[in-house]
Amino acid sequence: MENIVVYRLPNQLGISRIGISTSKHTGGSVERNRVKRRVREAARKNASFLPPGEDIVIIAGRRCLEAAFEDIERDIRRIGEKGCASGNRRQDDDQGHQSSH
């Protein structure tokens, strides 16, 4: 995942919940809110790819400002492709390194 960092934790609800966060390094409030809107829309459009019964926290970085919407959607779809162990888990980027945020 090139544009986002993801933390996942199983819940007992049977539904997934999503939280979206950005840091001040992303930019001012206008830029941060724009990034969150883009990620929220990508998650809404690709909800069927998200695993059920998990709390998912997405930390969107500055790259989301310039990224094509299709790239953000691809990153959201990849959340469901990676397995989740019990407990906190930070998903790594494609090269196996932890993504920075």
Backbone atoms as SQL, in Angstrom:
CREATE TABLE atoms (id INTEGER PRIMARY KEY, chain TEXT, resi INTEGER, resn TEXT, atom TEXT, x REAL, y REAL, z REAL);
INSERT INTO atoms VALUES
  (1, 'A', 1, 'MET', 'N', 0.844, -1.159, 0.000),
  (2, 'A', 1, 'MET', 'CA', 0.000, 0.000, 0.000),
  (3, 'A', 1, 'MET', 'C', 0.894, 1.227, 0.000),
  (4, 'A', 2, 'GLU', 'N', 0.744, 2.002, -1.015),
  (5, 'A', 2, 'GLU', 'CA', 1.653, 3.116, -1.223),
  (6, 'A', 2, 'GLU', 'C', 1.195, 4.411, -0.569),
  (7, 'A', 3, 'ASN', 'N', -0.106, 4.589, -0.415),
  (8, 'A', 3, 'ASN', 'CA', -0.616, 5.876, 0.018),
  (9, 'A', 3, 'ASN', 'C', -1.157, 5.898, 1.439),
  (10, 'A', 4, 'ILE', 'N', -1.349, 4.718, 2.030),
  (11, 'A', 4, 'ILE', 'CA', -1.964, 4.654, 3.347),
  (12, 'A', 4, 'ILE', 'C', -1.242, 3.652, 4.243),
  (13, 'A', 5, 'VAL', 'N', -1.423, 3.827, 5.550),
  (14, 'A', 5, 'VAL', 'CA', -0.978, 2.865, 6.553),
  (15, 'A', 5, 'VAL', 'C', -2.251, 2.341, 7.207),
  (16, 'A', 6, 'VAL', 'N', -2.313, 1.051, 7.445),
  (17, 'A', 6, 'VAL', 'CA', -3.539, 0.439, 7.958),
  (18, 'A', 6, 'VAL', 'C', -3.253, -0.341, 9.232),
  (19, 'A', 7, 'TYR', 'N', -4.115, -0.152, 10.233),
  (20, 'A', 7, 'TYR', 'CA', -4.113, -0.966, 11.444),
  (21, 'A', 7, 'TYR', 'C', -5.454, -1.681, 11.493),
  (22, 'A', 8, 'ARG', 'N', -5.427, -2.977, 11.810),
  (23, 'A', 8, 'ARG', 'CA', -6.648, -3.778, 11.866),
  (24, 'A', 8, 'ARG', 'C', -6.737, -4.524, 13.184),
  (25, 'A', 9, 'LEU', 'N', -7.958, -4.627, 13.680),
  (26, 'A', 9, 'LEU', 'CA', -8.200, -5.361, 14.917),
  (27, 'A', 9, 'LEU', 'C', -9.575, -6.017, 14.822),
  (28, 'A', 10, 'PRO', 'N', -9.651, -7.314, 15.055),
  (29, 'A', 10, 'PRO', 'CA', -10.965, -7.974, 15.010),
  (30, 'A', 10, 'PRO', 'C', -11.903, -7.385, 16.067),
  (31, 'A', 11, 'ASN', 'N', -13.183, -7.295, 15.728),
  (32, 'A', 11, 'ASN', 'CA', -14.187, -6.886, 16.712),
  (33, 'A', 11, 'ASN', 'C', -15.250, -7.976, 16.800),
  (34, 'A', 12, 'GLN', 'N', -16.144, -7.852, 17.725),
  (35, 'A', 12, 'GLN', 'CA', -17.170, -8.873, 17.950),
  (36, 'A', 12, 'GLN', 'C', -18.514, -8.458, 17.363),
  (37, 'A', 13, 'LEU', 'N', -18.527, -7.480, 16.463),
  (38, 'A', 13, 'LEU', 'CA', -19.768, -6.919, 15.958),
  (39, 'A', 13, 'LEU', 'C', -20.267, -7.577, 14.680),
  (40, 'A', 14, 'GLY', 'N', -19.389, -8.243, 13.953),
  (41, 'A', 14, 'GLY', 'CA', -19.784, -8.833, 12.689),
  (42, 'A', 14, 'GLY', 'C', -19.802, -7.839, 11.537),
  (43, 'A', 15, 'ILE', 'N', -19.511, -6.592, 11.816),
  (44, 'A', 15, 'ILE', 'CA', -19.411, -5.563, 10.779),
  (45, 'A', 15, 'ILE', 'C', -18.059, -4.872, 10.913),
  (46, 'A', 16, 'SER', 'N', -17.628, -4.268, 9.848),
  (47, 'A', 16, 'SER', 'CA', -16.372, -3.516, 9.901),
  (48, 'A', 16, 'SER', 'C', -16.661, -2.060, 10.209),
  (49, 'A', 17, 'ARG', 'N', -15.764, -1.457, 10.982),
  (50, 'A', 17, 'ARG', 'CA', -15.825, -0.027, 11.244),
  (51, 'A', 17, 'ARG', 'C', -14.519, 0.568, 10.748),
  (52, 'A', 18, 'ILE', 'N', -14.600, 1.762, 10.179),
  (53, 'A', 18, 'ILE', 'CA', -13.425, 2.401, 9.598),
  (54, 'A', 18, 'ILE', 'C', -13.214, 3.753, 10.253),
  (55, 'A', 19, 'GLY', 'N', -11.968, 4.021, 10.626),
  (56, 'A', 19, 'GLY', 'CA', -11.563, 5.338, 11.098),
  (57, 'A', 19, 'GLY', 'C', -10.469, 5.857, 10.178),
  (58, 'A', 20, 'ILE', 'N', -10.524, 7.130, 9.841),
  (59, 'A', 20, 'ILE', 'CA', -9.549, 7.725, 8.931),
  (60, 'A', 20, 'ILE', 'C', -8.876, 8.883, 9.639),
  (61, 'A', 21, 'SER', 'N', -7.547, 8.896, 9.559),
  (62, 'A', 21, 'SER', 'CA', -6.766, 9.929, 10.224),
  (63, 'A', 21, 'SER', 'C', -5.680, 10.447, 9.287),
  (64, 'A', 22, 'THR', 'N', -5.306, 11.691, 9.495),
  (65, 'A', 22, 'THR', 'CA', -4.161, 12.281, 8.799),
  (66, 'A', 22, 'THR', 'C', -3.364, 13.077, 9.823),
  (67, 'A', 23, 'SER', 'N', -2.101, 13.280, 9.544),
  (68, 'A', 23, 'SER', 'CA', -1.285, 14.082, 10.453),
  (69, 'A', 23, 'SER', 'C', -1.167, 15.498, 9.913),
  (70, 'A', 24, 'LYS', 'N', -0.672, 16.387, 10.740),
  (71, 'A', 24, 'LYS', 'CA', -0.482, 17.773, 10.305),
  (72, 'A', 24, 'LYS', 'C', 0.600, 17.883, 9.239),
  (73, 'A', 25, 'HIS', 'N', 1.419, 16.847, 9.099),
  (74, 'A', 25, 'HIS', 'CA', 2.439, 16.847, 8.042),
  (75, 'A', 25, 'HIS', 'C', 1.798, 16.769, 6.659),
  (76, 'A', 26, 'THR', 'N', 0.541, 16.331, 6.624),
  (77, 'A', 26, 'THR', 'CA', -0.177, 16.233, 5.353),
  (78, 'A', 26, 'THR', 'C', -0.449, 17.621, 4.785),
  (79, 'A', 27, 'GLY', 'N', -0.627, 18.583, 5.641),
  (80, 'A', 27, 'GLY', 'CA', -0.901, 19.948, 5.203),
  (81, 'A', 27, 'GLY', 'C', -1.857, 20.618, 6.171),
  (82, 'A', 28, 'GLY', 'N', -2.410, 21.735, 5.732),
  (83, 'A', 28, 'GLY', 'CA', -3.376, 22.456, 6.548),
  (84, 'A', 28, 'GLY', 'C', -4.693, 21.715, 6.620),
  (85, 'A', 29, 'SER', 'N', -5.651, 22.298, 7.314),
  (86, 'A', 29, 'SER', 'CA', -6.932, 21.620, 7.516),
  (87, 'A', 29, 'SER', 'C', -7.649, 21.350, 6.195),
  (88, 'A', 30, 'VAL', 'N', -7.518, 22.243, 5.232),
  (89, 'A', 30, 'VAL', 'CA', -8.168, 22.034, 3.939),
  (90, 'A', 30, 'VAL', 'C', -7.608, 20.790, 3.254),
  (91, 'A', 31, 'GLU', 'N', -6.284, 20.654, 3.239),
  (92, 'A', 31, 'GLU', 'CA', -5.653, 19.488, 2.612),
  (93, 'A', 31, 'GLU', 'C', -5.979, 18.205, 3.368),
  (94, 'A', 32, 'ARG', 'N', -5.924, 18.266, 4.709),
  (95, 'A', 32, 'ARG', 'CA', -6.223, 17.064, 5.506),
  (96, 'A', 32, 'ARG', 'C', -7.657, 16.600, 5.279),
  (97, 'A', 33, 'ASN', 'N', -8.592, 17.529, 5.261),
  (98, 'A', 33, 'ASN', 'CA', -9.991, 17.154, 5.040),
  (99, 'A', 33, 'ASN', 'C', -10.211, 16.629, 3.630),
  (100, 'A', 34, 'ARG', 'N', -9.511, 17.175, 2.656),
  (101, 'A', 34, 'ARG', 'CA', -9.622, 16.673, 1.282),
  (102, 'A', 34, 'ARG', 'C', -9.133, 15.232, 1.199),
  (103, 'A', 35, 'VAL', 'N', -8.002, 14.949, 1.858),
  (104, 'A', 35, 'VAL', 'CA', -7.473, 13.585, 1.874),
  (105, 'A', 35, 'VAL', 'C', -8.477, 12.643, 2.534),
  (106, 'A', 36, 'LYS', 'N', -9.027, 13.036, 3.658),
  (107, 'A', 36, 'LYS', 'CA', -9.988, 12.171, 4.351),
  (108, 'A', 36, 'LYS', 'C', -11.237, 11.934, 3.511),
  (109, 'A', 37, 'ARG', 'N', -11.708, 12.959, 2.816),
  (110, 'A', 37, 'ARG', 'CA', -12.876, 12.777, 1.938),
  (111, 'A', 37, 'ARG', 'C', -12.579, 11.788, 0.820),
  (112, 'A', 38, 'ARG', 'N', -11.396, 11.884, 0.225),
  (113, 'A', 38, 'ARG', 'CA', -11.025, 10.978, -0.865),
  (114, 'A', 38, 'ARG', 'C', -10.930, 9.533, -0.364),
  (115, 'A', 39, 'VAL', 'N', -10.296, 9.335, 0.791),
  (116, 'A', 39, 'VAL', 'CA', -10.152, 7.987, 1.344),
  (117, 'A', 39, 'VAL', 'C', -11.520, 7.440, 1.759),
  (118, 'A', 40, 'ARG', 'N', -12.357, 8.281, 2.372),
  (119, 'A', 40, 'ARG', 'CA', -13.692, 7.846, 2.779),
  (120, 'A', 40, 'ARG', 'C', -14.518, 7.401, 1.570),
  (121, 'A', 41, 'GLU', 'N', -14.455, 8.162, 0.481),
  (122, 'A', 41, 'GLU', 'CA', -15.202, 7.800, -0.724),
  (123, 'A', 41, 'GLU', 'C', -14.656, 6.504, -1.330),
  (124, 'A', 42, 'ALA', 'N', -13.349, 6.344, -1.351),
  (125, 'A', 42, 'ALA', 'CA', -12.758, 5.110, -1.873),
  (126, 'A', 42, 'ALA', 'C', -13.195, 3.917, -1.025),
  (127, 'A', 43, 'ALA', 'N', -13.241, 4.087, 0.292),
  (128, 'A', 43, 'ALA', 'CA', -13.678, 3.003, 1.176),
  (129, 'A', 43, 'ALA', 'C', -15.155, 2.702, 0.965),
  (130, 'A', 44, 'ARG', 'N', -15.966, 3.734, 0.763),
  (131, 'A', 44, 'ARG', 'CA', -17.400, 3.527, 0.529),
  (132, 'A', 44, 'ARG', 'C', -17.634, 2.753, -0.761),
  (133, 'A', 45, 'LYS', 'N', -16.929, 3.138, -1.822),
  (134, 'A', 45, 'LYS', 'CA', -17.112, 2.488, -3.118),
  (135, 'A', 45, 'LYS', 'C', -16.576, 1.056, -3.142),
  (136, 'A', 46, 'ASN', 'N', -15.658, 0.736, -2.253),
  (137, 'A', 46, 'ASN', 'CA', -15.016, -0.585, -2.249),
  (138, 'A', 46, 'ASN', 'C', -15.281, -1.341, -0.955),
  (139, 'A', 47, 'ALA', 'N', -16.390, -1.059, -0.297),
  (140, 'A', 47, 'ALA', 'CA', -16.706, -1.677, 0.991),
  (141, 'A', 47, 'ALA', 'C', -16.804, -3.195, 0.895),
  (142, 'A', 48, 'SER', 'N', -17.201, -3.707, -0.258),
  (143, 'A', 48, 'SER', 'CA', -17.338, -5.159, -0.398),
  (144, 'A', 48, 'SER', 'C', -15.993, -5.879, -0.321),
  (145, 'A', 49, 'PHE', 'N', -14.885, -5.153, -0.512),
  (146, 'A', 49, 'PHE', 'CA', -13.558, -5.762, -0.429),
  (147, 'A', 49, 'PHE', 'C', -13.016, -5.788, 1.002),
  (148, 'A', 50, 'LEU', 'N', -13.665, -5.068, 1.912),
  (149, 'A', 50, 'LEU', 'CA', -13.173, -4.995, 3.284),
  (150, 'A', 50, 'LEU', 'C', -13.626, -6.215, 4.070),
  (151, 'A', 51, 'PRO', 'N', -12.747, -6.739, 4.922),
  (152, 'A', 51, 'PRO', 'CA', -13.111, -7.927, 5.699),
  (153, 'A', 51, 'PRO', 'C', -14.165, -7.589, 6.749),
  (154, 'A', 52, 'PRO', 'N', -15.167, -8.465, 6.940),
  (155, 'A', 52, 'PRO', 'CA', -16.185, -8.201, 7.954),
  (156, 'A', 52, 'PRO', 'C', -15.651, -8.435, 9.363),
  (157, 'A', 53, 'GLY', 'N', -16.230, -7.740, 10.317),
  (158, 'A', 53, 'GLY', 'CA', -15.891, -7.976, 11.716),
  (159, 'A', 53, 'GLY', 'C', -14.541, -7.443, 12.147),
  (160, 'A', 54, 'GLU', 'N', -14.107, -6.328, 11.567),
  (161, 'A', 54, 'GLU', 'CA', -12.828, -5.731, 11.960),
  (162, 'A', 54, 'GLU', 'C', -12.959, -4.229, 12.128),
  (163, 'A', 55, 'ASP', 'N', -12.203, -3.709, 13.069),
  (164, 'A', 55, 'ASP', 'CA', -12.018, -2.270, 13.178),
  (165, 'A', 55, 'ASP', 'C', -10.777, -1.944, 12.362),
  (166, 'A', 56, 'ILE', 'N', -10.923, -1.009, 11.447),
  (167, 'A', 56, 'ILE', 'CA', -9.841, -0.662, 10.528),
  (168, 'A', 56, 'ILE', 'C', -9.535, 0.822, 10.685),
  (169, 'A', 57, 'VAL', 'N', -8.284, 1.131, 10.981),
  (170, 'A', 57, 'VAL', 'CA', -7.843, 2.517, 11.059),
  (171, 'A', 57, 'VAL', 'C', -6.922, 2.770, 9.880),
  (172, 'A', 58, 'ILE', 'N', -7.266, 3.773, 9.093),
  (173, 'A', 58, 'ILE', 'CA', -6.488, 4.141, 7.915),
  (174, 'A', 58, 'ILE', 'C', -5.824, 5.477, 8.192),
  (175, 'A', 59, 'ILE', 'N', -4.508, 5.499, 8.095),
  (176, 'A', 59, 'ILE', 'CA', -3.764, 6.747, 8.242),
  (177, 'A', 59, 'ILE', 'C', -3.310, 7.155, 6.851),
  (178, 'A', 60, 'ALA', 'N', -3.894, 8.228, 6.377),
  (179, 'A', 60, 'ALA', 'CA', -3.636, 8.702, 5.021),
  (180, 'A', 60, 'ALA', 'C', -2.517, 9.737, 5.051),
  (181, 'A', 61, 'GLY', 'N', -1.535, 9.515, 4.218),
  (182, 'A', 61, 'GLY', 'CA', -0.391, 10.416, 4.160),
  (183, 'A', 61, 'GLY', 'C', -0.521, 11.469, 3.078),
  (184, 'A', 62, 'ARG', 'N', 0.490, 12.278, 2.966),
  (185, 'A', 62, 'ARG', 'CA', 0.520, 13.377, 2.008),
  (186, 'A', 62, 'ARG', 'C', 0.402, 12.878, 0.566),
  (187, 'A', 63, 'ARG', 'N', 0.869, 11.671, 0.311),
  (188, 'A', 63, 'ARG', 'CA', 0.797, 11.134, -1.054),
  (189, 'A', 63, 'ARG', 'C', -0.638, 11.055, -1.564),
  (190, 'A', 64, 'CYS', 'N', -1.610, 10.961, -0.678),
  (191, 'A', 64, 'CYS', 'CA', -3.009, 10.884, -1.098),
  (192, 'A', 64, 'CYS', 'C', -3.481, 12.169, -1.767),
  (193, 'A', 65, 'LEU', 'N', -2.794, 13.278, -1.500),
  (194, 'A', 65, 'LEU', 'CA', -3.174, 14.538, -2.149),
  (195, 'A', 65, 'LEU', 'C', -2.936, 14.489, -3.649),
  (196, 'A', 66, 'GLU', 'N', -1.809, 13.908, -4.049),
  (197, 'A', 66, 'GLU', 'CA', -1.442, 13.874, -5.463),
  (198, 'A', 66, 'GLU', 'C', -1.810, 12.563, -6.152),
  (199, 'A', 67, 'ALA', 'N', -2.142, 11.544, -5.371),
  (200, 'A', 67, 'ALA', 'CA', -2.420, 10.221, -5.950),
  (201, 'A', 67, 'ALA', 'C', -3.711, 10.245, -6.754),
  (202, 'A', 68, 'ALA', 'N', -3.727, 9.462, -7.808),
  (203, 'A', 68, 'ALA', 'CA', -4.958, 9.282, -8.568),
  (204, 'A', 68, 'ALA', 'C', -5.964, 8.552, -7.677),
  (205, 'A', 69, 'PHE', 'N', -7.242, 8.888, -7.841),
  (206, 'A', 69, 'PHE', 'CA', -8.279, 8.256, -7.032),
  (207, 'A', 69, 'PHE', 'C', -8.253, 6.736, -7.197),
  (208, 'A', 70, 'GLU', 'N', -7.942, 6.267, -8.382),
  (209, 'A', 70, 'GLU', 'CA', -7.869, 4.824, -8.638),
  (210, 'A', 70, 'GLU', 'C', -6.779, 4.165, -7.799),
  (211, 'A', 71, 'ASP', 'N', -5.688, 4.882, -7.542),
  (212, 'A', 71, 'ASP', 'CA', -4.615, 4.341, -6.701),
  (213, 'A', 71, 'ASP', 'C', -5.074, 4.210, -5.250),
  (214, 'A', 72, 'ILE', 'N', -5.832, 5.172, -4.782),
  (215, 'A', 72, 'ILE', 'CA', -6.361, 5.091, -3.418),
  (216, 'A', 72, 'ILE', 'C', -7.348, 3.933, -3.324),
  (217, 'A', 73, 'GLU', 'N', -8.192, 3.782, -4.341),
  (218, 'A', 73, 'GLU', 'CA', -9.125, 2.654, -4.356),
  (219, 'A', 73, 'GLU', 'C', -8.374, 1.328, -4.339),
  (220, 'A', 74, 'ARG', 'N', -7.310, 1.225, -5.101),
  (221, 'A', 74, 'ARG', 'CA', -6.511, -0.003, -5.128),
  (222, 'A', 74, 'ARG', 'C', -5.966, -0.310, -3.734),
  (223, 'A', 75, 'ASP', 'N', -5.483, 0.707, -3.031),
  (224, 'A', 75, 'ASP', 'CA', -4.965, 0.498, -1.680),
  (225, 'A', 75, 'ASP', 'C', -6.071, 0.023, -0.735),
  (226, 'A', 76, 'ILE', 'N', -7.269, 0.572, -0.876),
  (227, 'A', 76, 'ILE', 'CA', -8.394, 0.141, -0.032),
  (228, 'A', 76, 'ILE', 'C', -8.735, -1.322, -0.318),
  (229, 'A', 77, 'ARG', 'N', -8.775, -1.698, -1.586),
  (230, 'A', 77, 'ARG', 'CA', -9.079, -3.096, -1.934),
  (231, 'A', 77, 'ARG', 'C', -8.034, -4.050, -1.373),
  (232, 'A', 78, 'ARG', 'N', -6.792, -3.618, -1.287),
  (233, 'A', 78, 'ARG', 'CA', -5.724, -4.483, -0.767),
  (234, 'A', 78, 'ARG', 'C', -5.869, -4.757, 0.721),
  (235, 'A', 79, 'ILE', 'N', -6.615, -3.955, 1.430),
  (236, 'A', 79, 'ILE', 'CA', -6.835, -4.214, 2.857),
  (237, 'A', 79, 'ILE', 'C', -7.442, -5.598, 3.045),
  (238, 'A', 80, 'GLY', 'N', -8.401, -5.938, 2.201),
  (239, 'A', 80, 'GLY', 'CA', -9.065, -7.237, 2.307),
  (240, 'A', 80, 'GLY', 'C', -8.221, -8.397, 1.846),
  (241, 'A', 81, 'GLU', 'N', -7.187, -8.146, 1.058),
  (242, 'A', 81, 'GLU', 'CA', -6.349, -9.225, 0.536),
  (243, 'A', 81, 'GLU', 'C', -5.357, -9.741, 1.568),
  (244, 'A', 82, 'LYS', 'N', -4.990, -8.916, 2.535),
  (245, 'A', 82, 'LYS', 'CA', -3.981, -9.308, 3.514),
  (246, 'A', 82, 'LYS', 'C', -4.660, -9.877, 4.746),
  (247, 'A', 83, 'GLY', 'N', -4.143, -10.985, 5.245),
  (248, 'A', 83, 'GLY', 'CA', -4.716, -11.624, 6.422),
  (249, 'A', 83, 'GLY', 'C', -4.498, -10.798, 7.666),
  (250, 'A', 84, 'CYS', 'N', -5.309, -11.045, 8.659),
  (251, 'A', 84, 'CYS', 'CA', -5.185, -10.301, 9.907),
  (252, 'A', 84, 'CYS', 'C', -5.059, -11.283, 11.058),
  (253, 'A', 85, 'ALA', 'N', -3.967, -11.189, 11.764),
  (254, 'A', 85, 'ALA', 'CA', -3.780, -12.014, 12.949),
  (255, 'A', 85, 'ALA', 'C', -4.597, -11.418, 14.088),
  (256, 'A', 86, 'SER', 'N', -4.798, -12.185, 15.120),
  (257, 'A', 86, 'SER', 'CA', -5.513, -11.685, 16.274),
  (258, 'A', 86, 'SER', 'C', -4.684, -10.606, 16.964),
  (259, 'A', 87, 'GLY', 'N', -5.302, -9.505, 17.289),
  (260, 'A', 87, 'GLY', 'CA', -4.601, -8.412, 17.947),
  (261, 'A', 87, 'GLY', 'C', -4.217, -7.324, 16.970),
  (262, 'A', 88, 'ASN', 'N', -3.516, -6.313, 17.462),
  (263, 'A', 88, 'ASN', 'CA', -3.100, -5.196, 16.618),
  (264, 'A', 88, 'ASN', 'C', -2.166, -5.675, 15.530),
  (265, 'A', 89, 'ARG', 'N', -2.338, -5.120, 14.351),
  (266, 'A', 89, 'ARG', 'CA', -1.433, -5.458, 13.262),
  (267, 'A', 89, 'ARG', 'C', -1.303, -4.273, 12.346),
  (268, 'A', 90, 'ARG', 'N', -0.102, -3.896, 12.089),
  (269, 'A', 90, 'ARG', 'CA', 0.163, -2.835, 11.143),
  (270, 'A', 90, 'ARG', 'C', 0.510, -3.487, 9.823),
  (271, 'A', 91, 'GLN', 'N', -0.204, -3.127, 8.773),
  (272, 'A', 91, 'GLN', 'CA', 0.078, -3.721, 7.479),
  (273, 'A', 91, 'GLN', 'C', 1.243, -2.999, 6.843),
  (274, 'A', 92, 'ASP', 'N', 2.121, -3.784, 6.227),
  (275, 'A', 92, 'ASP', 'CA', 3.323, -3.243, 5.620),
  (276, 'A', 92, 'ASP', 'C', 3.064, -2.875, 4.170),
  (277, 'A', 93, 'ASP', 'N', 3.992, -2.100, 3.617),
  (278, 'A', 93, 'ASP', 'CA', 3.880, -1.745, 2.205),
  (279, 'A', 93, 'ASP', 'C', 4.288, -2.925, 1.342),
  (280, 'A', 94, 'ASP', 'N', 4.253, -2.754, 0.035),
  (281, 'A', 94, 'ASP', 'CA', 4.491, -3.851, -0.906),
  (282, 'A', 94, 'ASP', 'C', 5.883, -4.459, -0.800),
  (283, 'A', 95, 'GLN', 'N', 6.869, -3.721, -0.319),
  (284, 'A', 95, 'GLN', 'CA', 8.225, -4.237, -0.244),
  (285, 'A', 95, 'GLN', 'C', 8.496, -4.957, 1.082),
  (286, 'A', 96, 'GLY', 'N', 7.472, -5.049, 1.946),
  (287, 'A', 96, 'GLY', 'CA', 7.653, -5.753, 3.220),
  (288, 'A', 96, 'GLY', 'C', 8.205, -4.860, 4.310),
  (289, 'A', 97, 'HIS', 'N', 8.334, -3.572, 4.057),
  (290, 'A', 97, 'HIS', 'CA', 8.795, -2.628, 5.060),
  (291, 'A', 97, 'HIS', 'C', 7.603, -1.946, 5.667),
  (292, 'A', 98, 'GLN', 'N', 7.736, -1.557, 6.921),
  (293, 'A', 98, 'GLN', 'CA', 6.644, -0.823, 7.521),
  (294, 'A', 98, 'GLN', 'C', 6.572, 0.553, 6.868),
  (295, 'A', 99, 'SER', 'N', 5.333, 0.955, 6.548),
  (296, 'A', 99, 'SER', 'CA', 5.133, 2.263, 5.949),
  (297, 'A', 99, 'SER', 'C', 5.311, 3.336, 7.012),
  (298, 'A', 100, 'SER', 'N', 5.829, 4.466, 6.596),
  (299, 'A', 100, 'SER', 'CA', 5.950, 5.576, 7.550),
  (300, 'A', 100, 'SER', 'C', 4.734, 6.472, 7.400),
  (301, 'A', 101, 'HIS', 'N', 4.418, 7.199, 8.456),
  (302, 'A', 101, 'HIS', 'CA', 3.268, 8.095, 8.379),
  (303, 'A', 101, 'HIS', 'C', 3.578, 9.401, 8.931);
